Amino acid sequence: MTWSDAAVLALRSLARRGARSLLACLGVALGTTLLVALLSISGGADSKIVSQLSHGGPAAAIHVDAALPDPSGFESDTLKSGAPRDLGAAQLQEIQDSPHVASVVPVLAMPALVVPCPDYQEFAAHPTPPCRQHTDEYFGALIGADLARFRDLPITVLAGRLPRAGSMSEVAVTQGYMERVNLDLNRFQDVIGSTIEFSTPQVAPGGGQGRFRGRWYLATVVGVVAQTVDDGEFLVPIQQTQAARQWALGGVDGRVFKRPTSPYSGLVVVADTLADVHAVRREIFDIGYANSAPEHLVASIQKYLHIVDIVLGGIGTVALSIAVLGVCNTLLAAIRERWREIGVLKALGAADEDVARWFLVEAGLLGVVGGLVGTAAGAAVTTVVALVVDRYLKEQGLLGVDLGGLPVPIIVGAPIATALLAVVAGLAPALRAARLPVREALGG
C-alpha cells in the first residue's frame, strides 16, 4: 500500500464518520487557536514593551553627558558624572566612529526664564512684550536636539507634532509643563497653539554681581511629548539653544550663571542592537565621558517577559495536547468499527505497516486541517484583541498599542506542529490496528 492509497482510505473513513471527524478536527482547531493567539499576543506585546522602555524611543539609546565618568557609573542605569568636560564635534565624531554605533545625535540644554502666555491675542495690543504682563514666570530648561533625526531620539509625541527642524519659534512641551500651568494632563488640545515667552540669560558686562539681561522671544506650542533626552519641560530644535549659547557667550562669567563653554551638553548615542549597548557604553567610558542606558532594566524586563511567554505558551500547549488526545480517542473508537475492514486488508496481503500507515495518515489529516483552521482563527482573535486594547487605551487618554501582525514562524509552524502532535497521538491506535490478528479481525 502506497502513501496515496493510505490517503484515499483515510479520506473515505473520515467522510463515512463525518460528525465524529468534525468534532475531533474542531477540538484540534480550538486548541491551535488558543496557542496561536496567546503566542502572538505575548510576542507582539513583548516587542512593543521593549520599544516603549524609553517612552517610545529606541531602547538601545545611550545618554552621554558633557562630564568625566564616575568609576561606579558603568554598573548603574543612573547617570553618574564627575567634573565637567567639554563635548564638541571632534568627540562626537570619535564616538560615531566606534564599532556598533548606529547614530549620534547632539543635545544642548540651556536655562531660560519661562513666561506662560495661554492666549497671545489677548495681549497682542500691548506695546511691551505681551506675556510679561503675567507673574507666573519661572526658571526652566530648553532641551535642544537635532529634530531632523527624531527617530533616533527617545521621544514620544503624545499630541500634535514636533517642532520643525531649524525653527526658531516652535516648541513642544511635556506633561510636566501642563501640570505646572494647571492644565488637565489628558486635554492636550488646551496647550497646543498657546504661546510661551522665553528669556535666555546673559551676565551683563560691567554690572554688579547677579545683574542679568535677557534675550526675549516668543514660541508657539505645537505638540506635547514624553521625552527623556534630558531633564527639561521644553523640547526645541537645537538651533534655538545654540542661539541662546551664543548670546550667553557675549556676557561675562558670574557666580550664579557661568558662560557655557561646551558646544554640546550631551549626546544621544544609539547602538546597533540592544546586545551592543554594553560594549558601546564601555567605549564611551574609555573615551572619557559619563553615560547611562537602561540596559539592566531592559535585561530584567526581558527576563520577566520571557517567563510570561513560557507560561502562556505552556497553557496553549496543554490545551492543544488535550485536543489532540481527542484524535487518539477517535481513532481508537474507529478500530472496533473497522475490525472487518482491517481483517480483509490483511487477508488480501496488506502488511502491518500498511494498516499503521492508514491510521497515521488519518491522524495527520485531522491535525493539518485543524491546525490550518486554528491558525486562521488565532490570527482573527489576535487582531480583534489588538483593536479592542488599542481602542480602550485611547479612550483612557493613553498611548495606543498596535500588537502588529502574526509572526511568520507561528503562521508556518502552528499547522506543522499540530499535524506532528496528531500523528504522535495516532501512534497508539495505529500500532493496535496493525497488530490485530487476521483471524480475530475476520471473526469479529
C-alpha positions as CSV (number, residue, x, y, z in Angstrom):
1,M,0.0,0.0,0.0
2,T,1.4,3.4,-1.0
3,W,1.0,6.7,0.8
4,S,-1.5,7.8,-1.8
5,D,-3.6,4.7,-1.2
6,A,-3.4,5.3,2.5
7,A,-4.6,8.9,2.0
8,V,-7.6,7.7,-0.1
9,L,-8.6,5.2,2.6
10,A,-8.2,7.8,5.3
11,L,-10.4,10.3,3.4
12,R,-13.1,7.7,2.9
13,S,-13.0,6.7,6.5
14,L,-13.3,10.3,7.7
15,A,-16.2,11.0,5.3
16,R,-18.1,8.0,6.5
17,R,-18.0,9.2,10.1
18,G,-18.4,12.9,9.3
19,A,-19.8,14.0,12.7
20,R,-17.1,12.3,14.8
21,S,-14.3,13.5,12.4
22,L,-15.7,17.1,12.5
23,L,-15.7,17.1,16.3
24,A,-12.1,15.8,16.5
25,C,-11.0,18.4,14.0
26,L,-12.8,21.1,15.8
27,G,-11.1,20.2,19.1
28,V,-7.7,20.5,17.4
29,A,-8.7,23.8,15.8
30,L,-9.7,25.3,19.2
31,G,-6.5,24.2,20.8
32,T,-4.5,25.7,17.9
33,T,-6.5,28.9,18.1
34,L,-5.7,29.3,21.8
35,L,-2.0,28.5,21.3
36,V,-1.6,30.9,18.3
37,A,-3.5,33.7,19.9
38,L,-1.5,33.5,23.2
39,L,1.9,33.3,21.5
40,S,1.1,36.1,19.0
41,I,-0.3,38.5,21.7
42,S,2.5,37.8,24.1
43,G,5.2,38.1,21.4
44,G,3.7,41.3,20.0
45,A,3.3,42.8,23.5
46,D,6.9,41.9,24.3
47,S,8.3,43.8,21.3
48,K,6.1,46.9,22.0
49,I,7.0,46.9,25.7
50,V,10.7,46.9,24.9
51,S,10.3,49.6,22.3
52,Q,8.4,51.8,24.8
53,L,11.0,51.4,27.6
54,S,12.4,54.8,26.7
55,H,9.0,56.4,26.2
56,G,8.7,55.3,22.7
57,G,12.3,56.0,21.6
58,P,14.9,53.3,20.9
59,A,15.7,51.1,23.9
60,A,19.3,51.0,22.6
61,A,19.7,54.7,23.3
62,I,22.7,55.8,25.5
63,H,22.7,59.2,27.1
64,V,26.2,60.8,27.2
65,D,26.9,63.8,29.5
66,A,29.5,66.5,29.0
67,A,31.4,65.4,32.0
68,L,34.0,62.9,33.1
69,P,32.7,59.5,34.1
70,D,32.2,58.4,37.6
71,P,34.0,55.0,38.1
72,S,30.9,53.5,39.7
73,G,28.6,54.7,36.9
74,F,29.3,51.9,34.5
75,E,27.4,49.3,36.6
76,S,24.4,51.6,37.1
77,D,21.5,52.7,34.9
78,T,21.6,56.1,36.6
79,L,23.8,58.8,35.1
80,K,26.8,59.4,37.5
81,S,29.0,62.3,36.3
82,G,32.3,63.7,37.5
83,A,33.8,67.1,36.7
84,P,32.5,68.9,33.6
85,R,34.3,68.2,30.3
86,D,33.7,70.0,27.0
87,L,31.9,67.9,24.4
88,G,32.3,69.1,20.8
89,A,32.3,68.0,17.2
90,A,35.6,66.1,17.5
91,Q,34.4,63.9,20.4
92,L,31.0,63.4,18.6
93,Q,32.9,62.1,15.5
94,E,35.1,59.8,17.7
95,I,32.1,58.2,19.2
96,Q,30.4,57.9,15.8
97,D,33.4,56.0,14.5
98,S,33.2,53.5,17.3
99,P,32.0,50.0,16.3
100,H,28.3,49.1,16.9
101,V,27.2,52.7,16.9
102,A,24.2,53.4,14.6
103,S,23.9,57.1,15.2
104,V,24.9,60.0,17.4
105,V,22.5,63.0,18.0
106,P,23.8,66.1,19.7
107,V,21.9,67.7,22.5
108,L,22.3,71.2,24.0
109,A,20.4,72.2,27.1
110,M,20.2,75.9,28.1
111,P,18.5,77.7,31.1
112,A,15.7,80.1,30.3
113,L,13.1,82.3,32.1
114,V,9.7,80.9,31.2
115,V,6.6,83.1,31.0
116,P,3.5,81.1,30.0
117,C,1.1,83.1,27.8
118,P,-2.0,81.0,27.2
119,D,-3.8,83.5,24.9
120,Y,-1.4,85.6,22.9
121,Q,-4.1,87.5,21.1
122,E,-5.4,88.9,24.4
123,F,-2.2,90.8,24.9
124,A,-1.2,91.4,21.3
125,A,-2.2,95.1,21.5
126,H,0.3,95.8,24.4
127,P,3.4,97.7,23.3
128,T,5.5,95.8,25.8
129,P,6.3,92.1,25.4
130,P,2.8,90.5,25.9
131,C,3.5,87.6,28.2
132,R,5.5,89.6,30.7
133,Q,2.2,91.0,32.0
134,H,2.0,87.7,33.9
135,T,3.6,87.0,37.2
136,D,3.8,83.2,36.7
137,E,7.3,83.2,35.3
138,Y,9.8,80.6,36.5
139,F,13.2,79.3,35.5
140,G,13.2,76.2,33.3
141,A,15.4,74.5,30.8
142,L,15.3,74.4,27.0
143,I,16.3,71.0,25.6
144,G,17.7,71.5,22.1
145,A,18.2,68.4,19.9
146,D,18.6,67.8,16.2
147,L,14.9,67.1,15.4
148,A,15.7,66.2,11.8
149,R,16.8,62.9,13.3
150,F,13.9,62.5,15.8
151,R,13.6,58.7,15.0
152,D,16.9,58.2,16.8
153,L,15.7,60.1,19.9
154,P,13.9,58.7,22.9
155,I,10.8,60.8,22.3
156,T,7.1,60.0,22.0
157,V,4.7,62.5,20.5
158,L,1.6,62.4,22.7
159,A,-0.3,65.0,20.7
160,G,0.3,67.5,17.9
161,R,3.8,67.3,16.3
162,L,7.4,68.0,16.9
163,P,8.8,71.5,16.1
164,R,10.1,71.8,12.6
165,A,13.9,71.2,12.4
166,G,15.6,74.6,12.5
167,S,12.5,76.5,13.7
168,M,13.2,79.4,16.0
169,S,9.6,79.9,17.0
170,E,8.1,76.5,17.8
171,V,8.4,74.4,21.0
172,A,7.0,71.1,22.2
173,V,6.2,70.7,25.9
174,T,5.9,67.8,28.4
175,Q,3.1,67.0,30.7
176,G,5.2,68.5,33.4
177,Y,4.7,71.9,31.9
178,M,0.9,71.3,31.7
179,E,0.8,70.3,35.3
180,R,2.8,73.5,36.2
181,V,0.3,75.7,34.5
182,N,-2.7,73.8,36.0
183,L,-4.0,72.2,32.8
184,D,-5.7,68.8,32.6
185,L,-3.0,66.3,31.7
186,N,-5.3,64.4,29.3
187,R,-6.5,67.5,27.5
188,F,-3.6,68.2,25.2
189,Q,-5.7,70.5,23.0
190,D,-5.7,73.0,25.8
191,V,-2.0,73.7,25.5
192,I,-1.4,73.2,21.7
193,G,-1.5,76.6,20.0
194,S,-0.7,78.5,23.1
195,T,2.3,80.9,23.3
196,I,5.3,80.9,25.7
197,E,7.8,83.7,26.1
198,F,11.3,82.7,26.8
199,S,14.2,84.8,28.0
200,T,17.7,83.3,27.8
201,P,20.1,84.9,30.3
202,Q,23.4,86.7,29.9
203,V,25.5,88.1,32.7
204,A,25.7,91.8,31.8
205,P,29.2,93.1,31.4
206,G,30.2,96.0,33.6
207,G,27.4,95.3,36.0
208,G,27.4,94.1,39.6
209,Q,27.0,90.6,40.9
210,G,23.8,89.0,39.8
211,R,23.0,91.6,37.1
212,F,21.5,89.8,34.1
213,R,19.9,90.8,30.9
214,G,17.7,88.6,28.8
215,R,17.2,87.7,25.1
216,W,13.4,87.5,24.7
217,Y,11.5,85.7,22.1
218,L,8.1,84.0,21.6
219,A,7.4,80.4,20.7
220,T,4.2,78.6,19.8
221,V,3.4,75.2,21.4
222,V,3.0,72.7,18.5
223,G,3.0,69.4,20.4
224,V,3.1,67.5,23.7
225,V,5.8,64.9,24.1
226,A,7.2,62.4,26.6
227,Q,10.9,62.8,26.2
228,T,14.0,61.5,28.1
229,V,16.6,63.4,26.0
230,D,17.4,65.5,29.1
231,D,15.7,67.0,32.2
232,G,13.5,69.8,31.0
233,E,9.9,70.6,30.1
234,F,10.6,72.1,26.7
235,L,11.9,70.3,23.5
236,V,13.1,72.7,20.8
237,P,15.3,72.4,17.7
238,I,19.0,72.7,18.7
239,Q,19.3,75.9,16.7
240,Q,17.3,77.7,19.4
241,T,19.6,76.6,22.2
242,Q,22.7,77.3,20.1
243,A,21.5,80.9,19.6
244,A,21.0,81.1,23.4
245,R,24.5,79.8,23.9
246,Q,26.0,82.4,21.6
247,W,24.1,85.1,23.5
248,A,25.4,83.8,26.8
249,L,29.0,83.8,25.5
250,G,28.7,87.5,24.9
251,G,28.4,88.2,28.6
252,V,30.8,87.7,31.4
253,D,31.2,84.9,34.0
254,G,29.2,85.2,37.1
255,R,28.8,83.2,40.3
256,V,25.2,82.3,39.6
257,F,25.4,81.7,35.8
258,K,28.6,80.6,34.1
259,R,29.1,81.0,30.4
260,P,28.7,77.6,28.7
261,T,32.0,76.5,27.1
262,S,30.9,73.1,25.8
263,P,29.3,73.1,22.3
264,Y,27.0,70.3,23.4
265,S,25.7,69.4,26.9
266,G,25.2,65.8,25.9
267,L,24.7,63.2,23.1
268,V,22.1,60.5,22.4
269,V,24.1,57.5,21.1
270,V,22.1,54.7,19.5
271,A,23.7,51.3,19.4
272,D,23.1,48.9,16.5
273,T,21.2,46.4,18.8
274,L,20.3,46.0,22.4
275,A,23.1,43.4,22.7
276,D,25.6,46.1,21.7
277,V,24.6,48.7,24.3
278,H,27.1,47.3,27.0
279,A,30.1,47.4,24.6
280,V,29.3,50.9,23.3
281,R,28.9,52.2,26.8
282,R,32.4,50.8,27.7
283,E,33.9,52.5,24.6
284,I,32.4,55.9,25.6
285,F,33.7,55.4,29.2
286,D,37.1,54.8,27.8
287,I,36.9,57.9,25.6
288,G,36.3,59.8,28.9
289,Y,32.6,60.7,29.1
290,A,29.9,59.8,31.6
291,N,26.9,57.9,30.1
292,S,23.9,55.9,31.1
293,A,21.5,53.5,29.5
294,P,18.6,51.3,30.8
295,E,20.5,48.1,29.9
296,H,20.0,46.5,33.3
297,L,16.3,47.5,33.3
298,V,15.8,46.2,29.8
299,A,17.5,42.9,30.7
300,S,15.4,42.4,33.8
301,I,12.1,43.2,31.9
302,Q,13.1,40.8,29.1
303,K,13.6,38.0,31.6
304,Y,10.2,38.6,33.1
305,L,8.6,38.8,29.7
306,H,10.3,35.6,28.7
307,I,8.8,33.9,31.8
308,V,5.3,35.2,30.8
309,D,5.8,33.8,27.2
310,I,6.7,30.4,28.6
311,V,3.6,30.3,30.9
312,L,1.3,31.4,28.1
313,G,2.9,29.1,25.6
314,G,2.6,26.3,28.2
315,I,-1.2,27.0,28.7
316,G,-1.7,26.9,24.9
317,T,0.3,23.7,24.5
318,V,-1.7,21.9,27.2
319,A,-4.9,22.9,25.6
320,L,-3.7,21.7,22.2
321,S,-2.4,18.4,23.7
322,I,-5.8,17.8,25.3
323,A,-7.4,18.5,21.9
324,V,-5.0,16.1,20.1
325,L,-5.9,13.4,22.6
326,G,-9.4,13.6,21.1
327,V,-7.8,12.5,17.8
328,C,-6.3,9.4,19.6
329,N,-9.7,8.6,21.2
330,T,-11.5,9.0,17.8
331,L,-9.1,6.5,16.1
332,L,-9.3,4.0,19.0
333,A,-13.0,4.0,18.6
334,A,-12.6,3.6,14.8
335,I,-10.6,0.4,15.3
336,R,-13.6,-1.5,16.6
337,E,-15.8,-0.2,13.9
338,R,-13.3,-1.1,11.2
339,W,-12.5,-4.5,12.6
340,R,-13.6,-6.4,9.4
341,E,-12.0,-3.8,7.1
342,I,-8.6,-4.4,8.8
343,G,-9.1,-8.1,8.5
344,V,-10.0,-8.0,4.8
345,L,-7.0,-5.8,4.1
346,K,-4.6,-8.2,5.8
347,A,-6.2,-11.2,4.1
348,L,-5.6,-9.5,0.8
349,G,-1.9,-9.2,1.6
350,A,-1.6,-5.8,3.4
351,A,1.3,-5.7,5.8
352,D,1.1,-4.4,9.4
353,E,2.9,-1.2,8.3
354,D,0.3,-0.6,5.6
355,V,-2.5,-0.7,8.2
356,A,-0.5,1.6,10.5
357,R,0.1,4.0,7.6
358,W,-3.6,4.2,7.0
359,F,-4.3,5.3,10.6
360,L,-1.3,7.7,10.8
361,V,-2.4,9.4,7.6
362,E,-5.9,9.8,9.0
363,A,-4.5,11.3,12.2
364,G,-2.2,13.7,10.2
365,L,-5.1,14.9,8.1
366,L,-7.1,15.7,11.2
367,G,-4.1,17.6,12.6
368,V,-3.4,19.6,9.4
369,V,-7.0,20.7,8.8
370,G,-7.4,21.5,12.5
371,G,-4.1,23.4,12.5
372,L,-4.9,25.5,9.4
373,V,-8.4,26.4,10.7
374,G,-7.0,27.1,14.2
375,T,-4.2,29.3,12.8
376,A,-6.6,31.4,10.9
377,A,-8.9,31.7,13.9
378,G,-6.0,32.6,16.1
379,A,-5.0,35.4,13.7
380,A,-8.5,36.7,13.8
381,V,-8.6,36.6,17.6
382,T,-5.2,38.4,17.8
383,T,-6.5,41.2,15.5
384,V,-9.7,41.7,17.5
385,V,-7.8,41.7,20.8
386,A,-5.3,44.3,19.5
387,L,-8.2,46.5,18.2
388,V,-10.1,46.3,21.5
389,V,-7.0,47.1,23.6
390,D,-5.9,49.9,21.4
391,R,-9.3,51.5,21.5
392,Y,-9.6,51.2,25.3
393,L,-6.2,52.8,25.8
394,K,-7.0,55.7,23.5
395,E,-10.3,56.2,25.4
396,Q,-8.4,56.4,28.6
397,G,-6.1,59.1,27.1
398,L,-3.2,56.7,26.9
399,L,-0.9,55.7,24.0
400,G,-2.4,53.1,21.7
401,V,-0.8,49.8,21.2
402,D,-0.6,48.1,17.9
403,L,0.4,44.4,18.5
404,G,1.3,44.1,14.9
405,G,0.7,41.1,12.6
406,L,1.3,37.4,13.2
407,P,4.9,36.4,13.4
408,V,5.8,34.3,10.3
409,P,7.2,31.4,12.4
410,I,3.9,31.0,14.1
411,I,1.9,31.1,10.9
412,V,4.1,28.4,9.3
413,G,4.9,26.4,12.4
414,A,1.5,26.0,14.0
415,P,-0.1,23.7,11.4
416,I,3.1,21.7,11.1
417,A,3.4,21.3,14.9
418,T,-0.3,20.4,15.1
419,A,0.0,17.8,12.4
420,L,3.0,16.2,14.2
421,L,1.2,16.1,17.5
422,A,-1.8,14.5,15.9
423,V,0.5,11.8,14.3
424,V,2.1,11.2,17.6
425,A,-1.3,10.8,19.2
426,G,-2.3,8.4,16.4
427,L,0.7,6.1,17.0
428,A,-1.1,4.0,19.7
429,P,-4.3,3.4,17.6
430,A,-2.1,2.7,14.5
431,L,0.0,0.1,16.3
432,R,-3.0,-1.6,17.8
433,A,-4.7,-1.8,14.4
434,A,-1.5,-3.1,12.8
435,R,-1.0,-5.9,15.4
436,L,-4.6,-7.1,15.1
437,P,-4.5,-10.9,14.0
438,V,-6.3,-11.6,10.7
439,R,-8.4,-14.5,12.2
440,E,-9.6,-12.3,15.1
441,A,-10.4,-9.4,12.8
442,L,-12.4,-11.6,10.3
443,G,-14.1,-13.4,13.1
444,G,-15.1,-10.1,14.8
